[in-house]
Structure formats: structure tokens, C-alpha cells
Amino acid sequence: MFDVLIIGGGVSGMSCALVLGSAQHKPFASDKKIGIVTHQKASSLQDALFNNAYGIPVGKLGADLLTESVNQLQQLYPHVIQIPNEKVMKIEAEAEDFAIITNKNSYQSKIVVISIGAANPFTIEGLEEFVLPHQKVIAEKNRIQLSNIDHKVTDGIYVTGTLAGWRSQLAIAAGSGAAVATDILTLWNDGIHVQVHDSVRK
């Protein structure tokens, strides 16, 4: 049983996982089981080249960022369980949690974060009622999003990045994933707002 399972290893999913992982020493997060399905084959980063993203060296390839982020998560926060080479096919609501069915296994989680792209058709069964045309992409691109209020789709389900209705920019996607992570940490902290920072002074 996961406390939170993130679906998608692109920018917003990895950003969410890194922030959640970095809260490991907070009393309200120390016993939480965090996982991420790091499926990346459909990530728009595969063909990306970055010259205009804050904090990213000029000429950085998106394909390299995908690999580096997985390694960063493993090295800094190995307690975050990475599930590679699996694709989520279906999400089913159960009594107090969710069943997440992949092409190879089945998992349970109290919270699910959907961090895949906005391609149409949407390929995860069980969330069809929340799918609508993307509000910030021209119609000709035929993109979709999940209906949400401040990233929350419904109780226990969050969405990040372009699938949350944001434009396709690395900085926006990363911020979206981090925002959801801090919302989850705040939930675990009994509603008291949470940020997680490192400092050279500590």
C-alpha cells in the first residue's frame, strides 16, 4: 500500500517525487510510502532541446534530463520506490484507496498523482468522466486535460503538468509537480501549510 503513487516520469512527475522525497525527515512524512511509475516513452522531453529554461544549461537535451532526474531521485531519495518499464492501464476507486493496474502488476495507493502528457486519446481507464478538451492549446493540436480545481481532480486524485491544463513549458510543468507535492505534504501535516527547502546555512 502506497501513501502516494505518481504516474509518469516526465518533468512534473519527477518534480513531484523529488519534493515529496525531500520531506523524509519531517515527522508527518517520515513513515509515508511514496512511489513513482517512471514510464517515459511518451514524454515530450524525448525530443526536447532547452535554451530558455531557468536553471537548465543552454543546449541541454530533454532525453538527458529524463535519465538524470531518475538518477537524482535514486541517489538523493532512495526511499522513493521507482517502478520502471510499466504502463498504467486502469485506476479503480476502492473503499478508502485506489487500485492502479499496469500492464504487469497491480498496486494500491491512498493518493494517486497523474503526471502523463495531454495526448488524445487518454489511455488510462477509470478517469474518462474527467477528460475534456485542453483549455490552453489550440484546437488543431487535439490535446486533452483532466478537469481539476488547483490540481485536484477528485478526493485522492491529483493531476500535474499539461494534463492539468497548463501550457507545455518545462518551468511550468516542474512548478505544477512541486505544487502538488506541497499540497500532499500539507494534507499529511493536518492542513498546516508546508514548504521544503535545503539551505547552505544548515
C-alpha positions as MATLAB code, in Angstrom:
seq = 'MFDVLIIGGGVSGMSCALVLGSAQHKPFASDKKIGIVTHQKASSLQDALFNNAYGIPVGKLGADLLTESVNQLQQLYPHVIQIPNEKVMKIEAEAEDFAIITNKNSYQSKIVVISIGAANPFTIEGLEEFVLPHQKVIAEKNRIQLSNIDHKVTDGIYVTGTLAGWRSQLAIAAGSGAAVATDILTLWNDGIHVQVHDSVRK';
ca = [
       0.000    0.000    0.000;
       1.434    3.341   -1.073;
       0.535    6.587    0.611;
       1.042    8.257   -2.761;
       1.786    6.809   -6.188;
       2.834    9.149   -9.002;
       2.097    8.016  -12.539;
       4.596    9.356  -15.066;
       8.332   10.038  -15.049;
       8.391   13.290  -17.015;
       9.064   16.790  -15.677;
       6.008   17.257  -13.467;
       6.010   13.708  -12.086;
       9.700   13.741  -11.217;
       9.412   17.221   -9.715;
       6.584   15.977   -7.500;
       8.597   12.919   -6.456;
      11.716   14.966   -5.649;
       9.828   17.366   -3.378;
       7.961   14.558   -1.622;
      11.204   12.619   -1.231;
      12.994   15.616    0.230;
      10.483   15.787    3.107;
      11.642   12.437    4.500;
      12.821   13.939    7.819;
       9.585   15.793    8.519;
       7.661   13.935   11.265;
       4.448   13.879    9.237;
       6.199   12.401    6.167;
       8.836   10.106    7.651;
       6.656    6.988    7.573;
       4.983    7.603    4.206;
       5.442    5.143    1.367;
       5.995    7.051   -1.876;
       6.211    5.508   -5.335;
       6.509    6.649   -8.937;
       5.829    4.762  -12.150;
       8.695    6.130  -14.234;
       7.334    5.259  -17.675;
       8.874    7.875  -20.008;
       8.496    6.594  -23.563;
       5.730    9.066  -24.422;
       7.353   12.047  -22.681;
       7.618   15.187  -24.784;
      11.124   15.553  -23.338;
      12.387   12.786  -25.604;
      12.889   15.275  -28.464;
      13.318   18.491  -26.463;
      16.253   20.918  -26.559;
      16.437   23.581  -23.837;
      17.816   27.070  -24.301;
      15.199   29.095  -22.401;
      14.540   27.162  -19.169;
      15.589   28.716  -15.872;
      18.446   26.828  -14.190;
      18.995   24.444  -17.115;
      22.313   24.734  -19.029;
      21.935   26.002  -22.598;
      21.695   23.153  -25.101;
      20.546   20.556  -22.553;
      18.704   17.673  -24.203;
      15.392   16.586  -22.777;
      16.340   12.940  -23.189;
      19.329   13.554  -20.895;
      17.119   15.293  -18.326;
      14.874   12.236  -18.192;
      17.817    9.982  -17.316;
      19.407   12.466  -14.938;
      16.197   13.033  -12.977;
      15.716    9.303  -12.393;
      19.305    9.061  -11.160;
      18.923   12.145   -8.967;
      15.823   10.716   -7.305;
      17.548    7.375   -6.723;
      20.721    8.915   -5.285;
      19.137   11.546   -3.037;
      15.889    9.861   -2.013;
      16.205    6.093   -2.465;
      13.205    5.550   -0.181;
      11.002    6.730   -3.076;
      10.183    3.488   -4.878;
      10.699    3.696   -8.636;
       8.653    1.374  -10.839;
      10.236    1.324  -14.322;
       9.054   -0.321  -17.534;
       5.388   -0.449  -16.581;
       2.484    1.428  -18.112;
      -0.634    2.229  -16.105;
      -3.748    0.904  -17.826;
      -6.513    1.429  -15.269;
      -7.340    3.119  -11.963;
     -10.177    1.802   -9.827;
     -11.609    3.513   -6.746;
     -11.910    1.167   -3.777;
     -13.348    1.744   -0.292;
     -10.639    4.075    1.026;
      -7.923    3.921   -1.628;
      -7.247    3.161   -5.287;
      -6.144    0.145   -7.288;
      -3.632    1.033  -10.003;
      -3.353   -1.655  -12.672;
      -0.358   -1.653  -15.011;
       0.495   -3.888  -17.948;
       2.453   -6.075  -15.487;
       1.217   -5.572  -11.909;
      -1.389   -4.096   -9.599;
      -0.753   -1.595   -6.791;
      -2.792    0.144   -4.113;
      -2.400    3.744   -3.037;
      -4.247    6.211   -0.828;
      -3.391    9.092   -3.192;
      -2.713    9.000   -6.935;
      -0.951   11.745   -8.917;
      -1.478   11.612  -12.694;
       1.577   13.103  -14.428;
       1.362   11.903  -18.012;
       1.069   14.041  -21.138;
      -2.005   15.606  -22.705;
      -2.162   13.415  -25.810;
      -5.548   12.335  -27.107;
      -6.864    9.683  -26.615;
      -6.400    9.373  -22.880;
      -5.196    5.835  -22.228;
      -5.923    5.227  -18.516;
      -9.262    3.554  -17.873;
     -11.369    4.755  -14.973;
     -10.930    8.516  -15.347;
     -12.930    9.092  -18.542;
     -15.520   11.271  -16.779;
     -12.825   13.885  -16.048;
     -11.437   14.205  -19.605;
     -12.131   17.432  -21.517;
     -10.507   19.429  -24.341;
      -7.360   21.255  -23.298;
      -8.146   24.877  -22.452;
      -4.711   26.363  -23.253;
      -3.777   24.615  -26.510;
      -5.117   25.436  -29.979;
      -7.908   23.064  -31.015;
      -5.977   21.780  -34.037;
      -3.478   20.051  -31.719;
      -6.277   17.881  -30.274;
      -4.957   17.837  -26.691;
      -6.928   16.963  -23.573;
      -6.773   17.674  -19.852;
      -8.428   16.367  -16.712;
     -10.934   18.651  -15.039;
      -9.486   19.864  -11.763;
      -9.516   22.638   -9.203;
      -5.975   23.680   -8.291;
      -4.656   20.283   -9.485;
      -7.229   18.257   -7.521;
      -9.376   16.064   -9.775;
     -11.376   14.432   -7.002;
     -10.688   13.198   -3.483;
      -7.391   11.308   -3.563;
      -6.537   12.077   -7.205;
      -4.316   14.942   -8.387;
      -3.114   15.882  -11.862;
       0.025   17.793  -12.893;
       1.621   19.427  -15.907;
      -0.043   19.717  -19.299;
      -2.715   17.199  -18.271;
      -3.747   19.655  -15.538;
      -4.397   22.264  -18.218;
      -1.035   24.056  -18.168;
       0.955   25.062  -21.221;
       3.865   22.889  -22.303;
       6.869   24.666  -20.744;
       9.422   22.902  -18.569;
       9.305   25.511  -15.800;
       5.509   25.395  -15.662;
       5.451   21.578  -15.538;
       8.101   21.438  -12.808;
       6.245   24.019  -10.742;
       2.980   22.163  -11.179;
       4.503   18.924   -9.842;
       6.113   20.743   -6.909;
       2.806   22.464   -6.099;
       1.006   19.131   -5.869;
       3.770   17.711   -3.678;
       3.423   20.586   -1.204;
      -0.372   20.168   -1.224;
       0.049   16.492   -0.309;
       2.587   17.344    2.394;
       0.166   19.932    3.761;
      -2.556   17.271    3.829;
      -0.241   14.933    5.764;
       0.577   17.823    8.121;
      -3.077   18.164    9.186;
      -3.667   21.155    6.920;
      -0.721   23.215    8.154;
       0.998   24.643    5.065;
       4.330   23.077    4.115;
       7.350   24.054    2.013;
      10.540   22.005    1.847;
      13.847   23.801    1.323;
      17.516   22.960    1.739;
      19.893   25.692    2.845;
      23.653   26.195    2.891;
      23.203   27.514    6.431;
      22.020   24.142    7.738;
];
